[in-house]
Amino acid sequence: MPDRKILLNENDIPKQWYNIVPDLPHPLPPFIDVETKQPGVGIVPRIFPKEIIGQEISQERWINIPDEVRDVYRIWRPSPLFRAVGLEKALKTPAHIYYKYEGTSPAGSHKPNTAVPQAYYNMKEGTKRLSTETGAGQWGSALAFAAMMFGLKATVYMVRASYDQKPYRKMMMNTFGAECIASPSNRTEAGRKILAEDPTNKGSLGIAISEAVEDALVNEAETNYAIGSVFNHVCLHQTVEGLEAKKQLEMVDDYPDVIYGCIGGGSSYSGIMWPFYYDKVSKKAPKETKFVATEATACPKVTKGVYQYDHGDTAKLTPLVPMHTLGHDFIPAPIHAGGLRYHGIAPTISVLVQEKQMTTEAFNQLEVFDAAKLFIQSEGIIPAPEPSHAIKGAIDEALRCKKTGEAKTILFVLCGHGYFDMAAYDEYFSGRLQPYEYPTQKVAESMDKLHKLYPWLNEVNKKYISCETY
């Protein structure tokens, strides 16, 4: 019987993060300033500390992790790698299934991997308060914890749908000392405008980002903004996942044939796959690994979205970002995978998808909870709805192995537990949970509005992200 848990000691916590940017198939397209219609970062220097901006644009492959950050990481890192012995048995598959479990952190997810360094760098540069958004509450909880660790205040704008569904996430943030506000709110101009048009608006990550960014801009002297996904520096910090997983798999003389993870903004999946991608491009990989990202059919930004420039927020405060998008005005259905409801995706993931270095699969929430149920009954851990999309992908892969007789090695990241998601499980087990698929027509409508707003956008798209550019 193989060991269920593969454990490292605290001295094995990585001393450097891996930066994929210098190893991408081609350079990342630049941000675009809507005022000049030229490459530019707009408000970014006003809301982020200098060290974070440096990491965002860095061409260095390896970036040192400060000792103060590693000391906080020691609270829960290294996280365990599990061999899914029970799931393999339930599926009767010859495949080896492993999952990197990030639910052991104080916030219950992978999010503190970046919240801690972001809070640290802000503290070092004299920031007094951090503002941010959160969907399902994982990121808000993580930033609240990290701010507490470094003596900062934190204000979290939480998407109203999740705020109502998950009161204990709000209480967790309060326990760590943060203020949690339902978004859209009356605290910001962006929130007041949306509520004036629709007093019952359930919110979106785009709206919550607008409120958090506005908060940081209005209170610029003491407040910075912190983001939980999408940007390069966030994905960079998450590579502690994959770097640890590589060591753990070496301990059992195994290596993945395929790696699954869910994508909301893309940080947890980037964290697990970037280090294995480095093996591939540096010719160190012992086998050809396939990278598969999973998303919700209710928010299919990669499988149905358009790769082009768009704002990262609803109020259009941010510069234009090159990414797969459903449109910055996207309002998601109130599905339970709140962390997957962002309208865009990390620019690095968009490049990898365009260059066919990774693929994406979309699942509806009913089949995702079916997969979660099987996982719970065979592994004993209740997963959050977000990584349950990765579980669904891994199970499908294992069943294909059962048909073919292939003994593939499957790795996925279980980026958080579902102990605050029991309302979702109640809906599932009571038979009230419904599948939902975002209509393609709505994507077309959002793209049409975007191009009417910026008639020059096609030229910018052609210049910077057209395949002909590279």
DACORJO-V783515 format. One record per backbone hydrogen bond with DSSP energy under -0.5 kcal/mol. CO is the residue of the C=O (numbers start at 1). NH is the residue of the N-H. E is the energy in kcal/mol with one decimal. If there is no record, write none. Layout:
BEGIN
co:CO nh:NH e:E
co:CO nh:NH e:E
END
This chain:
BEGIN
co:4 nh:83 e:-2.9
co:5 nh:7 e:-0.6
co:6 nh:81 e:-1.7
co:9 nh:12 e:-2.2
co:10 nh:13 e:-1.5
co:15 nh:65 e:-2.7
co:17 nh:63 e:-2.2
co:18 nh:20 e:-0.6
co:20 nh:23 e:-2.2
co:21 nh:24 e:-1.3
co:31 nh:40 e:-1.5
co:32 nh:34 e:-0.6
co:32 nh:320 e:-2.9
co:33 nh:37 e:-2.7
co:33 nh:38 e:-0.6
co:38 nh:33 e:-2.7
co:41 nh:44 e:-2.2
co:43 nh:46 e:-1.9
co:43 nh:47 e:-0.7
co:44 nh:47 e:-1.4
co:44 nh:48 e:-1.3
co:47 nh:225 e:-2.6
co:49 nh:53 e:-2.0
co:50 nh:54 e:-2.4
co:51 nh:55 e:-2.0
co:52 nh:56 e:-2.3
co:53 nh:57 e:-1.6
co:55 nh:58 e:-0.6
co:61 nh:19 e:-3.1
co:63 nh:17 e:-3.0
co:64 nh:66 e:-0.6
co:66 nh:69 e:-0.6
co:66 nh:70 e:-2.3
co:67 nh:71 e:-2.3
co:68 nh:72 e:-1.2
co:69 nh:73 e:-2.6
co:70 nh:74 e:-1.5
co:72 nh:75 e:-2.1
co:73 nh:76 e:-1.9
co:73 nh:77 e:-3.6
co:80 nh:82 e:-0.5
co:80 nh:101 e:-2.3
co:81 nh:6 e:-2.9
co:82 nh:84 e:-0.6
co:82 nh:99 e:-2.4
co:83 nh:85 e:-2.6
co:84 nh:88 e:-2.7
co:85 nh:89 e:-2.1
co:86 nh:90 e:-2.3
co:87 nh:91 e:-2.2
co:88 nh:92 e:-1.1
co:88 nh:93 e:-1.6
co:95 nh:97 e:-0.6
co:96 nh:410 e:-3.7
co:97 nh:84 e:-3.1
co:98 nh:412 e:-1.9
co:99 nh:82 e:-2.9
co:99 nh:101 e:-0.7
co:100 nh:102 e:-0.7
co:100 nh:414 e:-2.2
co:102 nh:105 e:-1.1
co:105 nh:108 e:-1.4
co:108 nh:417 e:-1.8
co:109 nh:112 e:-0.5
co:110 nh:113 e:-2.1
co:111 nh:114 e:-1.6
co:111 nh:115 e:-2.1
co:112 nh:116 e:-2.1
co:114 nh:118 e:-2.2
co:115 nh:119 e:-2.5
co:116 nh:120 e:-2.4
co:117 nh:121 e:-2.8
co:118 nh:122 e:-1.9
co:119 nh:123 e:-2.5
co:120 nh:124 e:-2.5
co:121 nh:125 e:-1.3
co:122 nh:127 e:-2.4
co:123 nh:126 e:-1.5
co:128 nh:153 e:-2.3
co:129 nh:224 e:-2.0
co:130 nh:155 e:-2.7
co:131 nh:226 e:-2.1
co:132 nh:157 e:-2.8
co:134 nh:159 e:-2.4
co:137 nh:141 e:-2.2
co:138 nh:142 e:-2.1
co:139 nh:143 e:-2.9
co:140 nh:144 e:-2.1
co:141 nh:145 e:-2.1
co:142 nh:146 e:-2.7
co:143 nh:147 e:-2.9
co:144 nh:148 e:-1.9
co:145 nh:149 e:-1.9
co:146 nh:150 e:-1.2
co:147 nh:152 e:-2.9
co:148 nh:151 e:-1.1
co:153 nh:130 e:-2.2
co:154 nh:179 e:-2.5
co:155 nh:132 e:-2.1
co:156 nh:158 e:-0.7
co:156 nh:181 e:-3.2
co:157 nh:134 e:-2.0
co:158 nh:183 e:-2.9
co:159 nh:162 e:-0.8
co:159 nh:163 e:-2.7
co:160 nh:164 e:-2.5
co:161 nh:165 e:-1.6
co:162 nh:166 e:-2.9
co:166 nh:169 e:-1.0
co:166 nh:170 e:-1.1
co:167 nh:171 e:-2.0
co:168 nh:172 e:-1.9
co:169 nh:173 e:-2.2
co:170 nh:174 e:-2.4
co:171 nh:175 e:-2.4
co:172 nh:176 e:-1.7
co:173 nh:178 e:-2.7
co:174 nh:177 e:-1.3
co:179 nh:156 e:-3.3
co:181 nh:158 e:-3.0
co:183 nh:160 e:-2.8
co:188 nh:192 e:-2.5
co:189 nh:193 e:-2.3
co:190 nh:194 e:-1.7
co:191 nh:195 e:-2.4
co:192 nh:196 e:-2.0
co:193 nh:197 e:-1.3
co:194 nh:198 e:-2.3
co:198 nh:201 e:-2.0
co:202 nh:161 e:-2.3
co:204 nh:208 e:-2.4
co:205 nh:209 e:-2.6
co:206 nh:210 e:-1.8
co:206 nh:314 e:-1.4
co:207 nh:211 e:-2.1
co:208 nh:212 e:-2.4
co:209 nh:213 e:-3.0
co:210 nh:214 e:-2.4
co:211 nh:215 e:-2.3
co:212 nh:216 e:-1.9
co:213 nh:217 e:-2.3
co:214 nh:218 e:-3.0
co:215 nh:219 e:-1.9
co:217 nh:220 e:-1.1
co:219 nh:222 e:-1.5
co:219 nh:223 e:-2.2
co:222 nh:128 e:-2.3
co:222 nh:129 e:-2.0
co:224 nh:131 e:-2.3
co:229 nh:231 e:-2.4
co:231 nh:235 e:-1.9
co:232 nh:236 e:-2.6
co:233 nh:237 e:-1.9
co:234 nh:238 e:-1.4
co:236 nh:239 e:-1.6
co:237 nh:240 e:-1.1
co:238 nh:241 e:-2.2
co:239 nh:243 e:-2.6
co:240 nh:244 e:-1.9
co:241 nh:245 e:-2.4
co:242 nh:246 e:-2.3
co:243 nh:247 e:-1.4
co:244 nh:248 e:-2.5
co:245 nh:249 e:-2.6
co:246 nh:250 e:-1.9
co:247 nh:251 e:-1.4
co:248 nh:252 e:-0.7
co:249 nh:252 e:-0.7
co:249 nh:254 e:-2.3
co:250 nh:253 e:-1.3
co:257 nh:290 e:-2.8
co:258 nh:411 e:-2.4
co:259 nh:292 e:-2.8
co:260 nh:413 e:-1.3
co:261 nh:294 e:-2.8
co:262 nh:269 e:-0.5
co:265 nh:346 e:-1.7
co:266 nh:270 e:-1.9
co:267 nh:271 e:-2.4
co:268 nh:272 e:-1.4
co:269 nh:273 e:-2.5
co:270 nh:274 e:-2.6
co:271 nh:242 e:-1.9
co:273 nh:276 e:-0.5
co:273 nh:277 e:-2.5
co:274 nh:278 e:-2.2
co:275 nh:279 e:-1.4
co:276 nh:280 e:-1.7
co:277 nh:281 e:-2.6
co:278 nh:282 e:-2.2
co:279 nh:284 e:-2.7
co:279 nh:285 e:-1.5
co:280 nh:283 e:-1.1
co:287 nh:289 e:-0.7
co:290 nh:259 e:-2.5
co:290 nh:292 e:-0.5
co:291 nh:359 e:-2.4
co:292 nh:261 e:-1.0
co:293 nh:361 e:-2.4
co:294 nh:263 e:-2.3
co:295 nh:363 e:-2.4
co:296 nh:299 e:-1.4
co:297 nh:300 e:-0.6
co:297 nh:438 e:-2.9
co:299 nh:301 e:-1.8
co:300 nh:304 e:-2.6
co:300 nh:305 e:-1.2
co:306 nh:308 e:-1.0
co:306 nh:325 e:-2.1
co:308 nh:323 e:-2.2
co:310 nh:321 e:-3.5
co:313 nh:316 e:-0.8
co:319 nh:312 e:-0.6
co:320 nh:32 e:-2.0
co:321 nh:310 e:-1.7
co:321 nh:323 e:-0.8
co:323 nh:308 e:-2.1
co:325 nh:306 e:-2.3
co:327 nh:330 e:-2.1
co:330 nh:332 e:-0.5
co:333 nh:335 e:-2.8
co:336 nh:338 e:-2.1
co:337 nh:340 e:-2.2
co:338 nh:341 e:-1.4
co:343 nh:326 e:-1.7
co:346 nh:349 e:-0.6
co:346 nh:350 e:-1.9
co:347 nh:351 e:-2.1
co:348 nh:352 e:-2.2
co:349 nh:353 e:-2.6
co:350 nh:354 e:-2.6
co:351 nh:355 e:-2.2
co:352 nh:357 e:-3.2
co:352 nh:358 e:-0.9
co:353 nh:356 e:-1.6
co:359 nh:293 e:-2.9
co:361 nh:295 e:-2.4
co:363 nh:297 e:-2.0
co:364 nh:368 e:-1.7
co:365 nh:369 e:-2.0
co:366 nh:370 e:-1.7
co:367 nh:371 e:-1.8
co:368 nh:372 e:-2.2
co:369 nh:373 e:-2.4
co:370 nh:374 e:-1.8
co:371 nh:375 e:-2.2
co:372 nh:376 e:-2.9
co:373 nh:377 e:-2.4
co:374 nh:378 e:-1.2
co:375 nh:379 e:-3.1
co:375 nh:380 e:-0.6
co:376 nh:380 e:-1.8
co:381 nh:383 e:-0.8
co:382 nh:418 e:-3.0
co:384 nh:388 e:-1.0
co:385 nh:389 e:-0.6
co:386 nh:389 e:-1.8
co:387 nh:391 e:-2.1
co:388 nh:392 e:-2.2
co:389 nh:393 e:-1.9
co:390 nh:394 e:-2.7
co:391 nh:395 e:-2.8
co:392 nh:396 e:-2.4
co:393 nh:397 e:-2.1
co:394 nh:398 e:-2.5
co:395 nh:399 e:-2.4
co:396 nh:400 e:-1.8
co:397 nh:401 e:-1.9
co:398 nh:402 e:-1.6
co:399 nh:403 e:-1.6
co:400 nh:404 e:-2.2
co:401 nh:405 e:-2.6
co:401 nh:406 e:-0.5
co:406 nh:408 e:-0.9
co:408 nh:96 e:-3.0
co:408 nh:410 e:-0.6
co:409 nh:257 e:-3.0
co:409 nh:258 e:-1.5
co:410 nh:98 e:-3.1
co:411 nh:260 e:-2.8
co:412 nh:100 e:-2.0
co:412 nh:414 e:-0.6
co:413 nh:415 e:-1.2
co:414 nh:102 e:-2.6
co:415 nh:110 e:-1.6
co:416 nh:384 e:-2.1
co:418 nh:421 e:-1.9
co:421 nh:424 e:-0.6
co:421 nh:425 e:-1.7
co:422 nh:426 e:-2.5
co:423 nh:427 e:-2.0
co:424 nh:428 e:-2.2
co:425 nh:429 e:-3.0
co:426 nh:430 e:-1.7
co:427 nh:432 e:-2.2
co:427 nh:433 e:-1.3
co:428 nh:431 e:-1.3
co:439 nh:442 e:-0.7
co:439 nh:443 e:-1.0
co:440 nh:444 e:-1.9
co:441 nh:445 e:-2.2
co:442 nh:446 e:-2.1
co:443 nh:447 e:-2.4
co:444 nh:448 e:-2.2
co:445 nh:449 e:-2.1
co:446 nh:450 e:-2.2
co:447 nh:451 e:-2.2
co:448 nh:452 e:-1.6
co:449 nh:453 e:-2.0
co:450 nh:454 e:-2.0
co:454 nh:457 e:-2.3
co:456 nh:460 e:-1.5
co:457 nh:461 e:-2.9
co:458 nh:462 e:-2.7
co:459 nh:463 e:-2.1
co:460 nh:464 e:-2.3
co:461 nh:465 e:-2.4
co:461 nh:466 e:-1.0
co:466 nh:469 e:-2.0
co:467 nh:470 e:-1.0
END
